[in-house]
Amino acid sequence: MKPRINIVTVGVDDLARAFGFYRVLFGLPDEQISAGEDHVAFFLEGDLSLVLLERANLAETAGQGEAVRGTAQVVLSHNAENPAEVDAILDEAVRAGGAIHTPGTASEWGYAGYFEDTEGNLWEVLSGPDAG
């Protein structure tokens, strides 16, 4: 794995309030912001994005069920080249002492899996829908 963080996803209780805060804080033009029904993405410098996602959706996406105290507040994401690389990185995380939280799975967003580090922090490894 070439270590890099491409996306930081933050769970929020009030998407509109959080969007307003970060919009003012970052001062980004509209073309660097993408909003959906349950999320807002800010495209920052380099290949880094900050995504605000409703906390309940973050917990569900991360396979944690109900959003209760102790569920993910932040997920770090690493973009892989293709589904095979996603699986290889998940395997490497296990060899390093981590644990698979959610095996690689195809969805409308591409192919992604989650692993936990030795401290229970959640990482998403993904390749987009257009990746090989």
DSSP file with accessible surface (Angstrom, degrees, kcal/mol):
  #  RESIDUE AA STRUCTURE BP1 BP2  ACC     N-H-->O    O-->H-N    N-H-->O    O-->H-N    TCO  KAPPA ALPHA  PHI   PSI    X-CA   Y-CA   Z-CA
    1    1 A M              0   0   99      0, 0.0    79,-0.0     0, 0.0    84,-0.0   0.000 360.0 360.0 360.0 125.3    0.0    0.0    0.0
    2    2 A K        -     0   0  156      2,-0.0     2,-0.3     1,-0.0     0, 0.0  -0.804 360.0-122.5 -79.8 109.2    1.3    3.4   -0.9
    3    3 A P        +     0   0  119      0, 0.0     2,-0.3     0, 0.0    75,-0.0  -0.383  55.9 133.1 -66.6 119.2    0.2    5.2    2.2
    4    4 A R        -     0   0   77     -2,-0.3     2,-0.5    75,-0.0    75,-0.0  -0.960  46.6-138.0-157.6 151.3   -2.0    8.2    1.4
    5    5 A I        +     0   0   74     -2,-0.3    73,-0.2     1,-0.1     3,-0.1  -0.973  24.8 168.0-113.1 120.2   -5.3    9.5    2.7
    6    6 A N        +     0   0    8     71,-2.6    43,-2.1    -2,-0.5     2,-0.4   0.738  65.6  27.6-100.3 -32.6   -7.6   10.7   -0.1
    7    7 A I  E     -aB  49  77A  32     70,-1.4    70,-2.6    41,-0.2     2,-0.5  -0.999  54.2-165.7-136.8 134.6  -10.9   11.2    1.8
    8    8 A V  E     -aB  50  76A  37     41,-2.4    43,-2.8    -2,-0.4     2,-0.5  -0.990  16.0-162.8-115.3 118.7  -11.7   12.1    5.3
    9    9 A T  E     -aB  51  75A  14     66,-2.7    66,-2.2    -2,-0.5     2,-0.5  -0.920   3.4-164.7-106.3 126.7  -15.4   11.4    6.1
   10   10 A V  E     -aB  52  74A  30     41,-3.0    43,-2.5    -2,-0.5     2,-0.3  -0.935  16.6-131.1-114.3 129.9  -16.8   13.1    9.2
   11   11 A G  E     -a   53   0A   5     62,-2.8     2,-0.3    -2,-0.5    43,-0.2  -0.625  29.8-174.6 -78.3 133.4  -20.1   12.0   10.7
   12   12 A V  E     -a   54   0A  15     41,-2.1    43,-2.8    -2,-0.3    44,-0.3  -0.952  29.0-152.6-130.3 150.6  -22.4   15.0   11.5
   13   13 A D  S    S+     0   0  119     -2,-0.3     2,-0.5     1,-0.3    -1,-0.1   0.799  95.1  35.0 -86.9 -34.1  -25.8   15.3   13.2
   14   14 A D     >  -     0   0   66      1,-0.2     4,-2.6     2,-0.0    -1,-0.3  -0.877  66.3-173.9-127.0  98.2  -27.0   18.4   11.3
   15   15 A L  H  > S+     0   0   22     -2,-0.5     4,-3.0     1,-0.2     5,-0.2   0.898  84.8  51.1 -61.9 -43.0  -25.8   18.3    7.7
   16   16 A A  H  > S+     0   0   75      2,-0.2     4,-2.4     1,-0.2    -1,-0.2   0.921 112.6  46.2 -62.1 -43.4  -27.0   21.8    6.9
   17   17 A R  H  > S+     0   0  163      2,-0.2     4,-2.2     1,-0.2    -2,-0.2   0.940 115.1  46.2 -64.7 -45.8  -25.3   23.4    9.9
   18   18 A A  H  X S+     0   0   13     -4,-2.6     4,-2.6     2,-0.2     5,-0.3   0.911 111.4  52.6 -64.5 -41.0  -22.1   21.5    9.3
   19   19 A F  H  X S+     0   0   53     -4,-3.0     4,-2.7    -5,-0.2     5,-0.2   0.944 109.3  49.4 -59.2 -47.4  -22.2   22.5    5.6
   20   20 A G  H  X S+     0   0   33     -4,-2.4     4,-2.0    -5,-0.2     5,-0.2   0.918 111.0  50.3 -58.5 -42.6  -22.6   26.1    6.5
   21   21 A F  H  X S+     0   0  119     -4,-2.2     4,-2.8     1,-0.2    -2,-0.2   0.959 115.6  39.9 -61.0 -53.3  -19.7   26.0    8.9
   22   22 A Y  H  X S+     0   0   56     -4,-2.6     4,-3.0     2,-0.2     5,-0.4   0.852 110.8  58.6 -71.1 -30.8  -17.2   24.4    6.5
   23   23 A R  H  X S+     0   0   88     -4,-2.7     4,-1.9    -5,-0.3     5,-0.4   0.946 113.9  38.2 -62.1 -44.7  -18.4   26.5    3.5
   24   24 A V  H  < S+     0   0  124     -4,-2.0    -2,-0.2    -5,-0.2    -1,-0.2   0.939 117.6  50.6 -69.8 -45.9  -17.6   29.7    5.4
   25   25 A L  H  < S+     0   0  105     -4,-2.8    -2,-0.2    -5,-0.2    -3,-0.2   0.931 120.2  33.6 -58.9 -48.2  -14.4   28.2    7.0
   26   26 A F  H  < S-     0   0   68     -4,-3.0    -1,-0.2    -5,-0.2    -2,-0.2   0.786  86.4-152.8 -82.0 -30.1  -13.0   27.0    3.7
   27   27 A G     <  +     0   0   60     -4,-1.9    -3,-0.1    -5,-0.4    -4,-0.1   0.853  32.2 168.9  60.1  37.2  -14.3   29.7    1.4
   28   28 A L        -     0   0   32     -5,-0.4    -1,-0.2     1,-0.1    -2,-0.1  -0.529  36.9-111.1 -84.1 147.7  -14.3   27.4   -1.6
   29   29 A P    >   -     0   0   53      0, 0.0     3,-2.3     0, 0.0    -1,-0.1  -0.341  35.6-103.7 -70.1 158.6  -15.9   28.2   -4.9
   30   30 A D  G >  S+     0   0  101      1,-0.3     3,-2.0     2,-0.2    -2,-0.1   0.812 117.9  65.4 -54.4 -33.9  -19.0   26.2   -5.8
   31   31 A E  G 3  S+     0   0  156      1,-0.3    -1,-0.3     3,-0.0    -3,-0.0   0.651  98.9  54.5 -69.1 -10.5  -17.1   24.0   -8.3
   32   32 A Q  G <  S+     0   0   64     -3,-2.3    11,-2.9    10,-0.0     2,-0.4   0.222 101.2  73.2-102.6  15.3  -15.1   22.6   -5.4
   33   33 A I  E <   -C   42   0A  24     -3,-2.0     2,-0.4     9,-0.2     9,-0.2  -0.991  55.6-174.7-131.4 135.6  -18.2   21.5   -3.6
   34   34 A S  E     -C   41   0A  53      7,-2.6     7,-3.6    -2,-0.4     2,-0.4  -0.997   9.6-168.2-129.6 128.0  -20.6   18.6   -4.3
   35   35 A A  E     +C   40   0A  68     -2,-0.4     5,-0.2     5,-0.2     2,-0.2  -0.933   8.3 174.6-121.2 139.9  -23.7   18.1   -2.3
   36   36 A G        -     0   0   33      3,-3.2     3,-0.2    -2,-0.4    -2,-0.0  -0.672  51.0 -85.3-124.6-175.3  -26.1   15.2   -2.2
   37   37 A E  S    S+     0   0  193     -2,-0.2     3,-0.0     1,-0.2    -2,-0.0   0.863 126.0  19.2 -61.6 -36.9  -29.2   14.4   -0.1
   38   38 A D  S    S+     0   0   54      1,-0.1    16,-1.8   -23,-0.0     2,-0.3   0.279 125.7  35.9-119.9   7.9  -27.1   12.9    2.8
   39   39 A H  E     - D   0  53A  41     -3,-0.2    -3,-3.2    14,-0.2     2,-0.4  -0.988  51.8-151.3-155.2 163.6  -23.6   14.3    2.2
   40   40 A V  E     -CD  35  52A   5     12,-1.9    12,-3.1    -2,-0.3     2,-0.5  -0.991  15.9-157.2-137.5 134.5  -21.5   17.2    1.1
   41   41 A A  E     -CD  34  51A   7     -7,-3.6    -7,-2.6    -2,-0.4     2,-0.5  -0.961   2.6-162.5-115.4 132.2  -18.0   16.8   -0.4
   42   42 A F  E     -CD  33  50A   0      8,-3.0     8,-2.3    -2,-0.5     2,-0.8  -0.968  14.0-145.8-110.5 121.7  -15.4   19.6   -0.3
   43   43 A F  E     - D   0  49A  86    -11,-2.9     6,-0.2    -2,-0.5     3,-0.1  -0.800  26.1-175.1 -93.4 108.3  -12.6   19.0   -2.9
   44   44 A L        -     0   0   49      4,-2.3     4,-0.2    -2,-0.8   -18,-0.0  -0.198  34.8 -61.0 -93.6-174.9   -9.4   20.4   -1.3
   45   45 A E  S >  S+     0   0  179      2,-0.1     3,-1.0    -2,-0.1    -1,-0.2  -0.258 107.7  13.4 -68.1 158.0   -5.9   20.7   -2.6
   46   46 A G  T 3  S-     0   0   69      1,-0.2   -40,-0.0    -3,-0.1     0, 0.0  -0.417 128.0 -48.0  70.5-151.1   -3.9   17.7   -3.7
   47   47 A D  T 3  S+     0   0  139    -42,-0.1     2,-0.4    -2,-0.1    -1,-0.2  -0.119 102.6 126.2-106.2  41.6   -6.2   14.7   -4.0
   48   48 A L    <   -     0   0   62     -3,-1.0    -4,-2.3    -4,-0.2     2,-0.4  -0.831  34.2-178.1-107.4 135.1   -7.8   15.3   -0.6
   49   49 A S  E     -aD   7  43A  20    -43,-2.1   -41,-2.4    -2,-0.4     2,-0.5  -0.982  17.6-149.6-126.9 144.3  -11.6   15.6    0.0
   50   50 A L  E     -aD   8  42A  19     -8,-2.3    -8,-3.0    -2,-0.4     2,-0.5  -0.968  19.3-166.8-108.9 123.7  -13.5   16.2    3.2
   51   51 A V  E     -aD   9  41A  24    -43,-2.8   -41,-3.0    -2,-0.5     2,-0.5  -0.953  10.8-155.3-114.2 129.9  -16.9   14.6    3.2
   52   52 A L  E     +aD  10  40A   0    -12,-3.1   -12,-1.9    -2,-0.5     2,-0.4  -0.911  21.6 178.1 -99.2 125.1  -19.6   15.4    5.7
   53   53 A L  E     -aD  11  39A  18    -43,-2.5   -41,-2.1    -2,-0.5   -14,-0.2  -0.994  38.9 -98.8-132.2 135.1  -22.0   12.5    6.0
   54   54 A E  E >>  -a   12   0A  74    -16,-1.8     4,-2.3    -2,-0.4     3,-0.6  -0.280  37.9-122.9 -52.2 133.9  -25.0   12.2    8.3
   55   55 A R  H 3> S+     0   0   49    -43,-2.8     4,-2.5     1,-0.3     5,-0.2   0.861 109.7  53.1 -53.0 -41.7  -23.9   10.2   11.3
   56   56 A A  H 3> S+     0   0   58    -44,-0.3     4,-2.1     1,-0.2    -1,-0.3   0.913 111.2  47.0 -63.0 -39.1  -26.5    7.5   10.8
   57   57 A N  H <> S+     0   0   37     -3,-0.6     4,-3.1     2,-0.2    -1,-0.2   0.865 109.6  53.8 -71.0 -34.6  -25.5    7.0    7.2
   58   58 A L  H  X S+     0   0    3     -4,-2.3     4,-2.4     2,-0.2     6,-0.2   0.944 109.9  47.1 -63.3 -46.2  -21.8    6.9    8.2
   59   59 A A  H  <>S+     0   0    0     -4,-2.5     5,-3.5     2,-0.2     6,-0.6   0.924 115.3  46.2 -62.3 -41.6  -22.5    4.1   10.7
   60   60 A E  H ><5S+     0   0  140     -4,-2.1     3,-1.7     4,-0.2     5,-0.2   0.945 112.3  49.6 -66.6 -46.0  -24.5    2.2    8.2
   61   61 A T  H 3<5S+     0   0   76     -4,-3.1    -1,-0.2     1,-0.3    -2,-0.2   0.882 111.0  50.3 -60.1 -38.3  -22.0    2.6    5.4
   62   62 A A  T 3<5S-     0   0    0     -4,-2.4    -1,-0.3    -5,-0.2    -2,-0.2   0.404 118.3-113.3 -82.7   3.6  -19.2    1.4    7.7
   63   63 A G  T < 5S+     0   0   46     -3,-1.7    -3,-0.2    -5,-0.1    -2,-0.1   0.793  82.3 123.0  72.8  28.2  -21.2   -1.6    8.7
   64   64 A Q      < -     0   0   58     -5,-3.5    -4,-0.2     1,-0.3     2,-0.1   0.344  57.8-147.6-104.3   5.9  -21.7   -0.5   12.2
   65   65 A G        +     0   0   48     -6,-0.6    -1,-0.3    -5,-0.2    -3,-0.1  -0.413  64.9  28.6  69.3-133.1  -25.5   -0.5   12.3
   66   66 A E  S    S-     0   0  153     -2,-0.1     2,-1.5     1,-0.1   -10,-0.0  -0.304  83.0-117.1 -67.7 140.5  -27.2    2.1   14.5
   67   67 A A        +     0   0   34      4,-0.1     2,-0.3     3,-0.0    -1,-0.1  -0.618  58.1 146.2 -81.0  90.1  -25.3    5.3   15.1
   68   68 A V    >   -     0   0   77     -2,-1.5     3,-2.5     1,-0.1     0, 0.0  -0.792  60.8 -61.2-118.6 168.9  -24.8    5.2   18.8
   69   69 A R  T 3  S+     0   0  247     -2,-0.3    -1,-0.1     1,-0.3     3,-0.1  -0.195 125.4  31.7 -50.1 131.3  -22.0    6.4   21.0
   70   70 A G  T 3  S+     0   0   74      1,-0.4    -1,-0.3    -3,-0.1     3,-0.1   0.261  89.3 120.4  99.9 -11.3  -18.8    4.6   20.0
   71   71 A T  S <  S-     0   0   14     -3,-2.5    -1,-0.4     1,-0.2   -12,-0.1  -0.389  80.9 -62.6 -78.5 168.7  -19.7    4.3   16.3
   72   72 A A        +     0   0   12      1,-0.2    -1,-0.2    -3,-0.1     3,-0.1  -0.173  46.9 174.1 -56.0 132.6  -17.4    5.8   13.7
   73   73 A Q  S    S+     0   0   84      1,-0.4   -62,-2.8    -3,-0.1     2,-0.3   0.627  76.3  21.8-103.8 -28.1  -17.1    9.6   13.9
   74   74 A V  E     -B   10   0A  69    -64,-0.2     2,-0.4     2,-0.0    48,-0.4  -0.998  63.3-165.5-142.6 137.1  -14.4    9.7   11.2
   75   75 A V  E     -B    9   0A   2    -66,-2.2   -66,-2.7    -2,-0.3     2,-0.4  -0.996  12.5-148.2-123.2 129.4  -13.4    7.3    8.4
   76   76 A L  E     -Be   8 123A  46     46,-1.6    48,-3.0    -2,-0.4     2,-0.4  -0.811  18.2-156.8 -93.4 136.1  -10.1    7.6    6.6
   77   77 A S  E     -Be   7 124A   0    -70,-2.6   -71,-2.6    -2,-0.4   -70,-1.4  -0.939  12.3-163.9-122.5 142.4  -10.2    6.5    3.0
   78   78 A H  E     - e   0 125A   0     46,-2.5    48,-2.4    -2,-0.4     2,-0.5  -0.985  19.2-136.3-121.2 124.7   -7.5    5.3    0.6
   79   79 A N  E     - e   0 126A  57     -2,-0.4     2,-0.2    46,-0.2    48,-0.2  -0.731  21.9-163.6 -82.9 125.0   -8.1    5.2   -3.1
   80   80 A A        -     0   0    9     46,-3.8    48,-0.4    -2,-0.5    51,-0.0  -0.645  26.5-120.3-101.2 164.0   -6.8    2.0   -4.8
   81   81 A E  S    S-     0   0  132     -2,-0.2    51,-0.5     1,-0.2    -1,-0.1   0.825  85.6 -15.3 -72.7 -33.9   -6.3    1.5   -8.5
   82   82 A N  S  > S-     0   0   55     49,-0.2     4,-1.9    50,-0.2     3,-0.4  -0.964  77.0 -85.4-162.0 170.6   -8.7   -1.4   -8.8
   83   83 A P  H  > S+     0   0   40      0, 0.0     4,-2.4     0, 0.0     5,-0.2   0.860 122.3  58.0 -58.0 -35.4  -10.7   -4.1   -6.8
   84   84 A A  H  > S+     0   0   70      1,-0.2     4,-2.3     2,-0.2     5,-0.1   0.902 106.7  48.3 -63.2 -38.4   -7.7   -6.4   -6.8
   85   85 A E  H  > S+     0   0   49     -3,-0.4     4,-2.6     2,-0.2     5,-0.2   0.889 107.6  55.8 -69.3 -36.5   -5.6   -3.8   -5.0
   86   86 A V  H  X S+     0   0    0     -4,-1.9     4,-2.4     1,-0.2    -2,-0.2   0.967 110.9  44.4 -56.2 -50.9   -8.4   -3.1   -2.5
   87   87 A D  H  X S+     0   0   58     -4,-2.4     4,-2.5     1,-0.2    -2,-0.2   0.899 111.9  52.8 -63.3 -38.3   -8.4   -6.8   -1.6
   88   88 A A  H  X S+     0   0   51     -4,-2.3     4,-2.3     2,-0.2    -1,-0.2   0.909 110.0  48.0 -64.8 -40.0   -4.6   -6.9   -1.4
   89   89 A I  H  X S+     0   0    7     -4,-2.6     4,-2.4     2,-0.2    -2,-0.2   0.914 110.1  51.8 -68.3 -40.1   -4.5   -3.9    0.9
   90   90 A L  H  X S+     0   0    4     -4,-2.4     4,-1.7    -5,-0.2    -2,-0.2   0.933 110.7  48.9 -60.2 -43.0   -7.2   -5.5    3.1
   91   91 A D  H  X S+     0   0   87     -4,-2.5     4,-2.3     1,-0.2    -2,-0.2   0.908 110.2  51.0 -61.6 -41.4   -5.1   -8.7    3.3
   92   92 A E  H  X S+     0   0   95     -4,-2.3     4,-2.0     1,-0.2    -1,-0.2   0.883 105.2  56.4 -64.9 -37.0   -2.0   -6.6    4.2
   93   93 A A  H  <>S+     0   0   13     -4,-2.4     5,-2.9     2,-0.2     4,-0.3   0.910 108.4  47.6 -61.6 -39.1   -3.9   -4.9    7.0
   94   94 A V  H ><5S+     0   0   69     -4,-1.7     3,-1.7     1,-0.2    -2,-0.2   0.938 109.9  51.8 -67.3 -44.3   -4.7   -8.3    8.5
   95   95 A R  H 3<5S+     0   0  163     -4,-2.3    -1,-0.2     1,-0.3    -2,-0.2   0.847 107.1  55.0 -60.4 -30.9   -1.0   -9.4    8.2
   96   96 A A  T 3<5S-     0   0   78     -4,-2.0    -1,-0.3    -5,-0.2    -2,-0.2   0.535 131.4 -91.9 -81.4  -6.0    0.0   -6.2   10.0
   97   97 A G  T < 5S+     0   0   49     -3,-1.7    -3,-0.2    -4,-0.3    -2,-0.1   0.416  88.7 117.7 112.7  -0.8   -2.3   -7.0   12.9
   98   98 A G      < -     0   0   16     -5,-2.9     2,-0.4    -6,-0.2    -1,-0.3  -0.108  55.5-123.9 -84.5-170.1   -5.5   -5.3   11.9
   99   99 A A  E     -F  116   0A  48     17,-2.1    17,-3.0    18,-0.1     2,-0.4  -0.993  17.6-111.3-139.8 144.4   -8.9   -6.9   11.2
  100  100 A I  E     +F  115   0A  67     -2,-0.4    15,-0.3    15,-0.2   -10,-0.0  -0.619  29.8 178.1 -72.6 127.0  -11.3   -6.9    8.3
  101  101 A H  E    S+     0   0A  51     13,-2.4    14,-0.2    -2,-0.4    -1,-0.2   0.835  76.9   4.2 -94.0 -46.5  -14.4   -5.0    9.3
  102  102 A T  E    S-F  114   0A  36     12,-2.0    12,-2.6     3,-0.0    -1,-0.4  -0.969  81.5-129.2-140.0 120.5  -16.2   -5.3    5.9
  103  103 A P  E     -     0   0A  85      0, 0.0     9,-0.1     0, 0.0   -16,-0.0  -0.216  49.1 -69.6 -64.7 162.6  -14.7   -7.4    3.1
  104  104 A G  E     +     0   0A  17      9,-0.1     2,-0.3     7,-0.1     9,-0.3  -0.295  63.3 177.7 -55.1 130.9  -14.4   -5.9   -0.4
  105  105 A T  E     -F  112   0A  77      7,-2.4     7,-2.3    -3,-0.1     2,-0.2  -0.999  27.2-123.9-141.9 139.5  -17.9   -5.4   -1.9
  106  106 A A  E     +F  111   0A  76     -2,-0.3     2,-0.3     5,-0.2     5,-0.2  -0.579  39.7 155.3 -82.6 143.2  -19.1   -3.9   -5.2
  107  107 A S  E >   -F  110   0A  68      3,-3.0     3,-1.7    -2,-0.2    -2,-0.0  -0.892  61.5 -81.2-149.5-177.0  -21.7   -1.1   -5.0
  108  108 A E  T 3  S+     0   0  162     -2,-0.3     3,-0.1     1,-0.3    -2,-0.0   0.736 128.2  55.9 -63.5 -21.3  -22.9    1.8   -7.2
  109  109 A W  T 3  S-     0   0  173      1,-0.2     2,-0.4    19,-0.1    -1,-0.3   0.471 121.1 -99.7 -89.2  -6.2  -19.8    3.7   -5.9
  110  110 A G  E <   -F  107   0A  10     -3,-1.7    -3,-3.0    18,-0.2     2,-0.4  -0.975  63.2 -33.8 128.2-135.0  -17.3    1.2   -7.0
  111  111 A Y  E     +FG 106 127A  43     16,-2.7    16,-2.5    -2,-0.4     2,-0.3  -0.996  65.4 161.1-132.8 126.6  -15.6   -1.5   -4.9
  112  112 A A  E     -FG 105 126A  19     -7,-2.3    -7,-2.4    -2,-0.4     2,-0.3  -0.993  17.2-177.9-148.8 153.4  -14.7   -1.0   -1.3
  113  113 A G  E     - G   0 125A   0     12,-2.1    12,-3.0    -2,-0.3     2,-0.4  -0.940  18.5-135.4-143.2 163.9  -13.8   -2.7    2.0
  114  114 A Y  E     -FG 102 124A  13    -12,-2.6   -13,-2.4    -2,-0.3   -12,-2.0  -0.961  16.1-175.8-124.1 141.4  -13.1   -1.6    5.5
  115  115 A F  E     -FG 100 123A  18      8,-2.1     8,-2.7    -2,-0.4     2,-0.4  -0.941  18.0-136.6-129.8 157.3  -10.4   -2.6    8.0
  116  116 A E  E     -FG  99 122A  61    -17,-3.0   -17,-2.1    -2,-0.3     6,-0.2  -0.917  18.5-135.5-106.7 138.7   -9.7   -1.7   11.6
  117  117 A D    >   -     0   0   47      4,-2.1     3,-1.8    -2,-0.4   -18,-0.1  -0.148  45.1 -82.5 -76.6-175.2   -6.3   -0.9   12.8
  118  118 A T  T 3  S+     0   0   97      1,-0.3    -1,-0.1     2,-0.1   -20,-0.0   0.657 132.4  51.3 -67.6 -12.2   -5.0   -2.4   16.0
  119  119 A E  T 3  S-     0   0  146      2,-0.1    -1,-0.3     0, 0.0   -21,-0.0   0.320 121.1-103.3-105.3   4.8   -6.8    0.5   17.9
  120  120 A G    <   +     0   0   40     -3,-1.8     2,-0.2     1,-0.3    -2,-0.1   0.538  69.4 149.4  86.9   6.5  -10.2    0.0   16.2
  121  121 A N        -     0   0   90      1,-0.1    -4,-2.1   -49,-0.0     2,-0.4  -0.549  44.4-124.3 -74.7 140.4   -9.8    3.0   13.9
  122  122 A L  E     - G   0 116A  10    -48,-0.4   -46,-1.6    -2,-0.2     2,-0.4  -0.718  26.5-175.7 -96.6 131.6  -11.7    2.5   10.7
  123  123 A W  E     -eG  76 115A  45     -8,-2.7    -8,-2.1    -2,-0.4     2,-0.4  -0.972  12.1-152.1-119.6 139.4  -10.1    2.7    7.2
  124  124 A E  E     -eG  77 114A  32    -48,-3.0   -46,-2.5    -2,-0.4     2,-0.5  -0.919   6.3-164.9-106.1 135.3  -12.0    2.5    3.9
  125  125 A V  E     +eG  78 113A   0    -12,-3.0   -12,-2.1    -2,-0.4     2,-0.3  -0.989  23.8 167.2-118.5 123.6  -10.1    1.2    0.9
  126  126 A L  E     -eG  79 112A  27    -48,-2.4   -46,-3.8    -2,-0.5     2,-0.4  -0.953  32.8-160.1-140.6 154.2  -11.9    1.8   -2.4
  127  127 A S  E     - G   0 111A   2    -16,-2.5   -16,-2.7    -2,-0.3   -46,-0.1  -0.990  36.9-113.2-127.9 139.1  -11.7    1.9   -6.1
  128  128 A G    >   -     0   0   33     -2,-0.4     3,-1.7   -48,-0.4   -18,-0.2  -0.086  31.8 -98.7 -68.2 170.9  -14.2    3.9   -8.1
  129  129 A P  T 3  S+     0   0   89      0, 0.0   -19,-0.1     0, 0.0    -1,-0.1   0.751 123.4  51.7 -64.6 -21.1  -16.8    2.5  -10.4
  130  130 A D  T 3  S+     0   0  160    -48,-0.0     2,-0.1     2,-0.0    -2,-0.1   0.450  83.9 115.9 -94.2  -1.4  -14.6    3.2  -13.5
  131  131 A A    <         0   0   34     -3,-1.7   -49,-0.2     1,-0.2    -4,-0.1  -0.417 360.0 360.0 -72.1 146.3  -11.5    1.5  -12.0
  132  132 A G              0   0   95    -51,-0.5    -1,-0.2    -2,-0.1   -50,-0.2   0.746 360.0 360.0 -46.6 360.0  -10.1   -1.6  -13.8
